[in-house]
C-alpha cells in the first residue's frame, strides 16, 4: 500500500467520523425544548395508563375470593398448577388487560399524531440516545412531575 493510499484512507475515515459527529450535534440541536416537552407529556400519559391498568387489575383481583386472590401471583406466573375456576379467572384477567392495552394503544397513537406527529416522535425517540438530549428531557420531566405534585397539593390530595 502506498503512502498516498494510506493517507487517503485516513482522510476518508476522519471525514466519516466528523460527518457523523456533526450529524449527532445537528440532531440534538434540531430537537427543541418544546418538542421534548410534548414528548414528555406523551410519555407521562403512557406511564399514567400503565399505573391505571395495574390499579384496575389489583382492584379486580382484590375483589375475588380470598383463595384465588392469595394465589394470584403464583397462578399468573404459571408457578403453580391451577384448577378450572382459577384458569378461568386468570384468563379473565388477561382478557381485561389485553382489552385495556388495545384501547390505550389506539389512544396513544392518536395522541402521538395530535401532539407531535409520527415523524417528530420518531426523531425525538432516536435523539434520546444522545446524553445531552436525555439530560434536557429529564429536566423537563422533573418539572412536569413537580408541577403535577404542586397541583395535587393545592387540590388537597
TIFI-423744 format. One record per residue (C-alpha): residue number from 1; residue in three letters; x, y, z. Coordinates in Angstrom, 3 decimals. Layout:
N
REC     n   res          u          v          w
REC   NUM   Ala          X          Y          Z
...
This chain:
157
REC     n   res          u          v          w
REC     1   Unk      0.000      0.000      0.000
REC     2   Unk      1.392      3.340     -0.957
REC     3   Unk      1.668      6.232      1.410
REC     4   Unk     -0.792      8.184     -0.730
REC     5   Unk     -3.399      5.393     -0.474
REC     6   Unk     -2.922      5.144      3.294
REC     7   Unk     -3.289      8.901      3.675
REC     8   Unk     -6.418      8.829      1.538
REC     9   Unk     -7.945      6.103      3.769
REC    10   Unk     -7.111      8.076      6.917
REC    11   Unk     -8.636     11.205      5.353
REC    12   Unk    -11.811      9.327      4.437
REC    13   Unk    -12.066      7.816      7.923
REC    14   Unk    -11.623     11.240      9.555
REC    15   Unk    -14.205     12.728      7.205
REC    16   Unk    -16.705     10.000      8.097
REC    17   Unk    -16.141     10.485     11.834
REC    18   Unk    -16.525     14.258     11.583
REC    19   Unk    -19.634     13.915      9.421
REC    20   Unk    -21.159     11.502     11.955
REC    21   Unk    -20.298     13.830     14.862
REC    22   Unk    -21.799     16.810     13.040
REC    23   Unk    -24.958     14.832     12.322
REC    24   Unk    -25.305     13.912     16.005
REC    25   Unk    -24.873     17.551     17.093
REC    26   Unk    -27.341     18.731     14.449
REC    27   Unk    -29.860     16.076     15.524
REC    28   Unk    -29.541     17.233     19.113
REC    29   Unk    -29.897     20.892     18.139
REC    30   Unk    -32.902     20.144     15.974
REC    31   Unk    -34.870     18.794     18.934
REC    32   Unk    -36.367     21.808     20.673
REC    33   Unk    -37.406     22.023     24.299
REC    34   Unk    -40.992     22.415     23.081
REC    35   Unk    -40.737     19.099     21.231
REC    36   Unk    -39.189     17.445     24.282
REC    37   Unk    -41.999     18.858     26.431
REC    38   Unk    -44.625     17.404     24.109
REC    39   Unk    -42.762     14.085     24.030
REC    40   Unk    -42.661     14.114     27.838
REC    41   Unk    -46.410     14.707     28.002
REC    42   Unk    -46.993     11.738     25.698
REC    43   Unk    -44.643      9.514     27.704
REC    44   Unk    -46.104     10.596     31.044
REC    45   Unk    -49.555      9.749     29.683
REC    46   Unk    -48.224      6.318     28.786
REC    47   Unk    -46.955      5.885     32.354
REC    48   Unk    -50.293      7.031     33.784
REC    49   Unk    -52.014      4.369     31.711
REC    50   Unk    -49.656      1.669     32.971
REC    51   Unk    -50.318      2.755     36.561
REC    52   Unk    -54.087      2.851     35.973
REC    53   Unk    -54.076     -0.597     34.381
REC    54   Unk    -52.106     -2.004     37.297
REC    55   Unk    -54.552     -0.420     39.750
REC    56   Unk    -57.552     -1.835     37.853
REC    57   Unk    -56.101     -5.333     37.864
REC    58   Unk    -55.221     -5.070     41.545
REC    59   Unk    -58.746     -3.868     42.346
REC    60   Unk    -60.247     -6.718     40.311
REC    61   Unk    -58.024     -9.328     41.991
REC    62   Unk    -58.694     -7.880     45.452
REC    63   Unk    -62.431     -8.243     44.846
REC    64   Unk    -62.123    -12.012     44.328
REC    65   Unk    -62.466    -14.912     46.704
REC    66   Unk    -59.513    -14.997     49.109
REC    67   Unk    -58.428    -18.457     47.919
REC    68   Unk    -57.874    -17.180     44.367
REC    69   Unk    -56.697    -13.747     45.458
REC    70   Unk    -53.953    -15.189     47.662
REC    71   Unk    -52.694    -17.413     44.840
REC    72   Unk    -52.955    -14.878     42.016
REC    73   Unk    -49.225    -14.118     41.599
REC    74   Unk    -48.271    -17.799     41.554
REC    75   Unk    -51.151    -18.592     39.180
REC    76   Unk    -50.434    -15.688     36.840
REC    77   Unk    -46.758    -16.590     36.710
REC    78   Unk    -47.572    -20.218     35.941
REC    79   Unk    -45.619    -21.281     39.014
REC    80   Unk    -48.354    -23.497     40.373
REC    81   Unk    -50.995    -25.754     38.846
REC    82   Unk    -54.464    -24.212     38.603
REC    83   Unk    -57.908    -25.741     38.761
REC    84   Unk    -60.577    -24.872     36.186
REC    85   Unk    -62.012    -21.889     38.072
REC    86   Unk    -58.532    -20.477     38.663
REC    87   Unk    -57.648    -20.902     34.980
REC    88   Unk    -60.866    -19.105     34.057
REC    89   Unk    -60.041    -16.286     36.480
REC    90   Unk    -56.517    -15.872     35.059
REC    91   Unk    -57.942    -15.802     31.536
REC    92   Unk    -60.436    -13.106     32.595
REC    93   Unk    -57.597    -11.000     33.990
REC    94   Unk    -55.515    -11.485     30.824
REC    95   Unk    -58.525    -10.637     28.664
REC    96   Unk    -59.235     -7.468     30.653
REC    97   Unk    -55.563     -6.472     30.428
REC    98   Unk    -55.463     -7.153     26.686
REC    99   Unk    -58.629     -5.120     26.028
REC   100   Unk    -57.319     -2.167     28.025
REC   101   Unk    -53.960     -2.306     26.248
REC   102   Unk    -55.677     -2.325     22.848
REC   103   Unk    -57.793      0.669     23.841
REC   104   Unk    -54.750      2.518     25.067
REC   105   Unk    -52.628      1.653     22.041
REC   106   Unk    -55.163      3.327     19.774
REC   107   Unk    -55.451      6.350     22.062
REC   108   Unk    -51.646      6.520     22.404
REC   109   Unk    -51.145      6.505     18.624
REC   110   Unk    -53.763      9.218     18.259
REC   111   Unk    -52.108     11.283     20.995
REC   112   Unk    -48.723     10.995     19.282
REC   113   Unk    -50.236     12.131     15.980
REC   114   Unk    -52.072     15.083     17.539
REC   115   Unk    -49.360     16.266     19.906
REC   116   Unk    -46.146     15.589     17.972
REC   117   Unk    -46.727     13.868     14.693
REC   118   Unk    -45.241     10.491     13.916
REC   119   Unk    -42.136     11.951     12.264
REC   120   Unk    -41.213     14.183     15.225
REC   121   Unk    -41.965     11.369     17.672
REC   122   Unk    -39.569      9.061     15.820
REC   123   Unk    -36.897     11.764     15.589
REC   124   Unk    -37.105     12.511     19.311
REC   125   Unk    -37.091      8.828     20.220
REC   126   Unk    -33.921      8.424     18.120
REC   127   Unk    -32.343     11.568     19.597
REC   128   Unk    -32.868     10.205     23.109
REC   129   Unk    -29.728      8.111     22.579
REC   130   Unk    -27.780     11.364     22.975
REC   131   Unk    -26.848     12.043     26.612
REC   132   Unk    -27.430     15.801     26.300
REC   133   Unk    -30.898     15.321     24.850
REC   134   Unk    -31.712     12.822     27.623
REC   135   Unk    -30.497     15.319     30.230
REC   136   Unk    -32.714     18.071     28.786
REC   137   Unk    -35.617     15.624     28.670
REC   138   Unk    -35.061     14.583     32.309
REC   139   Unk    -35.204     18.215     33.454
REC   140   Unk    -38.479     18.694     31.600
REC   141   Unk    -39.972     15.510     33.082
REC   142   Unk    -38.871     16.578     36.573
REC   143   Unk    -40.563     19.956     36.077
REC   144   Unk    -43.766     18.296     34.847
REC   145   Unk    -43.817     15.930     37.819
REC   146   Unk    -43.104     18.765     40.238
REC   147   Unk    -45.930     20.869     38.842
REC   148   Unk    -48.219     17.846     38.975
REC   149   Unk    -47.267     17.374     42.623
REC   150   Unk    -47.876     21.053     43.321
REC   151   Unk    -51.297     20.849     41.665
REC   152   Unk    -52.200     17.782     43.734
REC   153   Unk    -51.136     19.540     46.926
REC   154   Unk    -53.170     22.618     46.015
REC   155   Unk    -56.200     20.425     45.360
REC   156   Unk    -55.829     18.917     48.823
REC   157   Unk    -54.930     15.418     47.642
